[in-house]
Amino acid sequence: MKFKLGDFVRFVDEKREGYVTKIIDTQTLGVTDEDGFEIPVAISNLTSVHGHGVVAEEQDAPKPVHVNVPSINKIENGIYVAVATDNKAGNVVHFHLLNQSSNVLLFNLTTEKKEKYASVFHGVIESYQSGLVYSASLADLDLWPEFTFQIIIAGKTDVKPVDPLVIRKKFRAKDFSSEQKELPQSKKGWLIHLDDLVPITIDAQKLKESFFKSPAEKKTVDAPAKEIDLHIEKLRDDHHFLEADEILQIQLNYFQNALDAAIVHHFEKMIFIHGSGNGTLRDKIHKLISKNPNIKTYMDARKEKFGYGATEVVFK
């Protein structure tokens, strides 16, 4: 009988249960019990506990465990890894990919340790669903492999496709030093926002080519207005038919295009009107601004007119 990481198993020769948290070799597994101890156990001495795990022989390609997440509205739209602690084995944590969007995600999780790779999960995560993708012992954090999350975002509406996400993450103690949060399924643990981990990549060839362009060539982009209104009704006539995360993406794309155009045309400053609302658009814009090397500073724009609903950007 074959087992995979995260399977809930029972010892054959004694009254003890736990989760598979390490594959030691072809004959031996590491099982973490309810006391948090990881015990090397021969595979022949283990049996699967019905209802807690799926034996690998019964599914060649792992499938996500879909769950309804009614409390998810408290979480900002995006893609997350929810690292939940286990009620029975305190040191065991379960990784759930959390799809808080209206898109379908094609997902693959690969681990790497000492140049040895393992594909531990691949499957489809439907919109506003989650999938169990990995389990491990928190006590062995220093021994965890590096994780590579590969995500293809399949949109359901007439929206420009986005590039696949490839995120590499080595978990550290600081990732679990904050207070645990309430997660879906009445679990507790930590939320890691994968969208915020996407590195900013620079195309070296395009950057090199830009040095040799004349000023006229560089300014083929139309100059934007110095005051940009990002309210969706100003950008799209069909906004009534769009989901919340689609609206946010359209607003961010418009913001980025206007910002890039302003940099090309050597603007000194410009204002983005994002509204107050729940603050999501404002926070996203501020994160993008803070990472842009062409921006000197930013601040709330003319509070007497906009309140906290607009941001002024000052360029270098």
C-alpha positions in Angstrom: 0.0 0.0 0.0 1.3 3.4 -0.9 0.8 6.6 1.0 1.3 10.3 0.2 2.1 13.3 2.4 -0.9 14.4 4.4 -2.6 11.0 4.6 -4.1 10.2 8.0 -3.0 6.7 9.0 -3.2 4.2 11.9 -0.5 1.9 13.3 -1.3 -1.8 12.8 0.4 -3.1 15.9 -0.6 -0.4 18.4 -3.4 2.1 19.1 -1.9 5.2 17.5 -2.8 7.5 14.6 -1.1 10.4 12.8 -0.3 12.2 9.6 2.3 11.2 7.0 4.7 14.2 7.2 7.9 12.7 5.6 8.8 10.0 3.1 12.0 8.6 4.5 12.6 5.9 1.9 10.6 3.3 -0.1 9.8 1.3 3.0 9.6 3.9 5.7 7.5 7.0 6.4 7.6 9.7 9.1 4.3 9.9 10.9 3.5 12.8 13.3 1.1 11.8 16.1 -1.2 13.8 18.2 1.6 14.6 20.6 3.6 16.3 17.8 6.3 13.6 17.6 7.4 12.4 14.2 7.9 8.6 14.3 9.7 6.5 11.6 7.3 3.7 10.8 7.5 0.8 8.3 4.8 1.1 5.5 3.8 -2.4 6.3 2.8 -1.3 9.8 0.4 1.3 8.6 -3.2 1.4 7.3 -5.2 4.2 5.9 -8.0 5.7 8.1 -11.2 5.9 6.1 -12.5 9.4 5.7 -9.3 11.2 6.6 -7.1 10.6 3.6 -6.9 9.1 0.2 -4.5 6.3 -0.6 -2.3 7.1 -3.5 -3.1 3.8 -5.3 -6.7 5.0 -5.5 -5.8 8.2 -7.3 -2.9 8.4 -9.7 -3.3 12.2 -10.2 -4.1 14.0 -6.9 -7.4 16.0 -6.9 -8.2 19.0 -4.8 -10.4 18.6 -1.8 -13.1 21.2 -2.6 -14.8 23.0 0.3 -17.3 25.7 0.5 -15.9 28.8 2.2 -18.8 31.1 3.2 -16.6 33.2 5.5 -14.1 33.9 2.7 -15.7 37.3 2.0 -13.6 38.6 4.9 -10.5 37.9 2.8 -9.4 40.2 0.1 -9.7 38.9 -3.5 -6.6 37.0 -4.6 -4.7 33.7 -4.5 -3.5 32.5 -1.1 -1.9 29.6 0.6 -3.7 28.9 3.9 -1.4 27.1 6.3 -3.8 25.5 8.8 -2.8 23.8 12.0 -4.2 20.4 12.8 -6.6 19.8 15.7 -5.3 16.3 16.4 -1.5 16.8 15.8 -0.4 20.2 16.9 2.8 20.2 14.9 1.2 19.2 11.7 0.2 21.9 9.2 -1.9 21.5 6.1 -1.4 23.7 3.0 -4.6 24.7 1.2 -4.5 26.7 -2.0 -7.3 29.3 -1.6 -8.8 30.7 -4.8 -10.6 33.9 -3.7 -11.5 35.0 -7.3 -14.1 34.3 -10.0 -11.4 32.6 -12.1 -10.6 28.9 -12.4 -7.0 28.0 -11.4 -4.8 25.3 -13.0 -2.3 24.6 -10.3 0.9 22.7 -9.8 3.0 22.5 -6.7 6.6 21.2 -7.0 9.2 20.9 -4.2 12.9 21.1 -4.5 15.6 20.0 -2.0 19.3 19.6 -2.9 18.4 19.7 -6.6 15.9 16.8 -6.2 12.4 17.7 -7.5 9.0 16.2 -6.6 5.6 17.2 -8.1 3.4 16.9 -5.0 0.1 18.2 -6.4 -1.5 19.2 -9.6 -5.2 19.9 -10.3 -7.9 22.4 -10.8 -9.1 24.8 -8.1 -12.5 26.3 -8.9 -13.5 29.9 -8.1 -14.0 30.6 -4.4 -12.9 27.1 -3.5 -9.8 25.6 -1.9 -7.7 22.5 -2.3 -5.5 20.5 0.1 -2.1 20.4 -1.6 0.5 19.5 1.0 1.1 18.6 4.7 4.2 18.8 6.8 5.5 19.0 10.4 6.1 22.5 11.6 8.8 21.2 13.9 10.8 20.3 10.8 10.5 23.8 9.2 14.2 24.1 8.7 14.2 20.8 6.7 11.3 21.8 4.4 12.0 22.0 0.7 11.7 25.1 -1.5 8.2 25.3 -3.0 7.4 26.3 -6.6 3.8 27.4 -7.2 2.8 27.4 -10.8 -0.7 28.8 -11.6 -2.5 29.3 -14.8 -5.5 31.7 -14.5 -8.4 30.7 -16.7 -10.8 33.7 -17.0 -14.5 33.2 -17.6 -15.3 36.6 -19.2 -14.0 38.8 -22.0 -10.9 39.9 -20.1 -7.4 40.0 -21.5 -5.5 36.9 -20.4 -2.8 37.3 -17.7 0.5 35.6 -17.7 0.9 32.4 -15.6 2.2 32.9 -12.1 5.4 31.1 -11.1 6.3 31.7 -7.5 9.2 30.2 -5.6 9.0 30.3 -1.8 11.2 29.0 0.9 9.3 29.2 4.2 11.0 30.7 7.2 10.2 30.9 10.9 9.1 34.6 10.4 6.3 33.4 8.1 4.7 31.7 11.1 5.7 34.2 13.8 2.5 36.3 13.5 -0.7 35.5 15.4 -2.8 32.8 13.8 -6.0 33.9 11.9 -9.4 32.4 11.5 -9.4 30.3 8.2 -12.2 28.6 6.3 -13.6 25.4 7.7 -13.2 26.9 11.2 -9.5 26.3 11.1 -6.7 28.5 12.5 -3.4 29.3 10.8 -1.6 31.7 8.5 -2.6 33.3 5.2 0.1 33.9 2.6 -0.9 36.1 -0.3 0.7 34.6 -3.4 -0.2 37.5 -5.6 2.1 39.7 -3.5 5.0 37.4 -3.9 5.2 37.7 -7.7 8.7 39.1 -8.4 9.0 42.2 -10.6 11.0 41.0 -13.7 13.0 43.2 -16.0 13.5 42.3 -19.6 17.2 43.0 -20.0 17.1 43.0 -23.8 14.2 45.5 -23.9 15.9 47.7 -21.3 19.1 47.7 -23.4 17.2 48.5 -26.6 15.5 51.4 -24.9 18.8 53.1 -24.3 19.4 53.4 -28.0 16.0 54.8 -28.9 15.7 58.5 -29.8 13.4 60.7 -27.6 10.9 60.7 -30.4 10.7 56.9 -30.5 10.3 56.7 -26.8 7.3 59.0 -26.9 5.1 57.0 -29.2 2.7 56.5 -26.2 0.0 59.2 -25.9 0.4 61.5 -22.9 -2.2 60.7 -20.3 -4.3 63.2 -18.4 -2.6 64.5 -15.2 -5.7 63.5 -13.2 -6.9 59.9 -13.8 -10.3 58.7 -12.6 -10.2 55.0 -11.9 -13.9 54.5 -11.0 -15.0 51.6 -13.1 -18.0 53.5 -14.5 -15.5 55.9 -16.1 -13.6 53.0 -17.7 -16.1 50.4 -18.8 -19.7 50.7 -20.0 -20.4 47.1 -19.2 -19.2 47.3 -15.6 -22.6 46.1 -14.3 -21.8 42.6 -15.7 -18.3 42.3 -14.1 -17.2 40.5 -11.0 -15.5 42.4 -8.2 -12.0 40.9 -8.9 -12.4 41.6 -12.7 -13.2 45.2 -11.9 -10.2 45.5 -9.7 -7.9 44.0 -12.4 -9.3 46.4 -15.1 -8.7 49.4 -12.7 -5.1 48.2 -11.9 -4.3 47.7 -15.6 -5.6 51.2 -16.5 -3.6 52.6 -13.6 -0.4 50.9 -14.7 -0.8 52.0 -18.3 -1.3 55.6 -17.3 1.6 55.5 -14.9 3.9 54.1 -17.5 2.8 56.7 -20.0 3.4 59.5 -17.5 7.0 58.2 -16.9 7.7 58.1 -20.7 6.5 61.7 -21.0 8.5 62.9 -17.9 5.6 64.1 -15.8 6.5 65.8 -12.6 3.4 64.6 -10.8 -0.1 63.2 -11.4 -3.2 62.3 -9.5 -5.1 59.0 -9.4 -8.7 59.1 -8.2 -9.5 55.7 -6.7 -12.2 56.5 -4.2 -12.4 55.4 -0.6 -14.6 52.3 -0.7 -13.1 49.3 1.2 -9.6 50.5 0.5 -8.6 47.5 -1.7 -7.8 49.5 -4.9 -6.0 52.2 -2.9 -3.8 49.6 -1.1 -3.0 47.8 -4.4 -2.0 51.1 -6.1 0.2 52.1 -3.1 2.0 48.7 -3.3 2.7 49.2 -7.0 3.8 52.8 -6.4 6.2 51.8 -3.6 8.0 49.3 -5.8 8.4 51.7 -8.8 12.0 53.1 -9.0 10.8 56.1 -11.1 8.6 57.5 -8.3 10.0 59.8 -5.7 7.1 59.9 -3.3 3.3 59.7 -3.0 0.6 61.1 -0.7 -3.1 61.7 -0.3 -4.1 64.2 -2.9 -6.0 67.4 -1.9 -8.0 66.1 1.0 -10.3 69.1 0.9 -11.5 67.8 -2.5 -11.0 64.1 -2.5 -10.8 63.1 1.2 -8.8 59.9 1.2 -10.1 59.0 -2.3 -7.1 60.1 -4.4 -3.4 59.6 -4.4 -0.8 62.1 -5.8 2.4 60.6 -7.3 5.6 62.7 -7.6 8.1 61.4 -10.1 11.9 61.6 -9.9 
